[in-house]
Amino acid sequence: MANTGWDEFEIGAMLRSFDGAAAESIATTHQEERNYSSNNSFTASVADWRIEKPIFNKDYCIDCQFCWIYCPDISIISRDKKMIGVDMDHCKGCGICVEVCPTNPKSLLMFPEQADEETEIASWPQKEEKEK
């Protein structure tokens, strides 16, 4: 595929994530070592699009991997089926990870881009008790 700018794609164009066989690349390497296509956002930072960012609180994470599965830009960093953080160079701040998080309270929440991670984690919401 020719090196095309983001505004030069036709509506409905399919962009391949990897050059070559994707199955081998996904199964055998960590995300930062994969053979990404030049049209994949992993090859360029999209962090400057963001006005809100997800902050991860590992104390509430159940490692369900929903955030990793649904993230459109492979911004969730997972090792051995455990979430370890968010790749802020590639996160656009779409909030999908927060929407799919099933924990109570959520282990990922959206905050303004300038928010301090330690401050926000210290003021994290507490578990809501369900009425019986």
N, C-alpha and C positions, 0 to 999 in steps of 0.2 A: 504494500500500500504506500502511496506517495505520502511524503511528509506534508500534512494538511493542517492549516491553522484551525482553531476551534470554530471560527465563524465561516469556514469554507465547506463544512460538511453539508450534505443534502439532508433534508428532513427525513427522519426514519433510517438514516445510515446505521449499519451495524459496525461497531468498533470491536475489534478483537483485543482481548486483554494481553495475550502473549504472542510472541513470534515463535512458531513451531508448535509442537505438541503440548497442549496445556496440561493434560493429565499427568504427564511425567514431571513437569515443572512444579505443579502443585503438590504432588505426593512426595517429592524428594528434597525440596529445598524450603528454607524460610522465605517469607515474602520479600525481604530486601535483597535476596540472592537470585530471584527469578528472572527469566528472560522476557521482560515486559516489552510490549509493542511501543513504538515511539508515539502512538496516539493514546496511550493509556496515561491517566493522570498520575500514576506512580512515578513516571519519569520527570515530572515537573511539580513544583510546589503549587498548591492551590490554596494555601493557608490564608493568603491575603483576601480571599473572598469572604472570610468568616467575620461575623459580627458577634456571634455567640459561639462558645466552645463547650464541648462535653468535658466534665471533670469526673474522674473515676474514683469511687470509694470502695476499695477492696474489702472492707469489713462487711459489706452487704452483698457482695457478688457470690452467686451460686455456680458460676462457671457453666451456665447453660449454653453459651456460645451464640445466642440469638443475635447479639450485637455484631459479632464477627460475621455471621451468615448474611445479615441484611445490610451491612455497611456497603454503600455503592463504590467506595474508593479504597477498600482494603486498609482502612485506617486503624482498625482494631488490631492490636498486637497480642497474639496468643501463642503460647508455647505449651506443648503437651496437654492440649485441651483446657488450658487455664488462661484466663485473660490477665495480661500483665500491664496493659496501658493503652494509650491512644497515640498514634503517630500524628502529631500536630502539624507536620509539614504537608500532609496529604488530606487532612480533615477539612471539609468545607463548612462544617457547622450546620449540617442539614437537620440534625436531631433525630434521625431514624433510630440510632442506637438507644436513645432514651425512650422512644416510643415503644420499642420491642422488649425492653427490659422488664421481666416479670416480678422482680423483687419488691418488697415493701419494707422500707422505702427503696426506691430505685438505687441501683449501684452506680448509675450514670445520670447526671443532671446537667442541664444547659445553664451556663452562666455567661455574663458579658465577657467579651474577649480580654479585657484588662483585669478581670478578677484574679485574685491570688488563690492558688490551689489550696494551700494550707489553711487559709482563712475560711474558705468555703467548706472544706471538709470538717473543720471544727464546728461549723454551724449547720451541719447536715440535719435534715428532718429526722425525727425519731419514728420508730415503727408505730403505725396506727393500729389500735386494737379494734377488731370488728365487733359490732354489737351482736349479742346472742339472742 
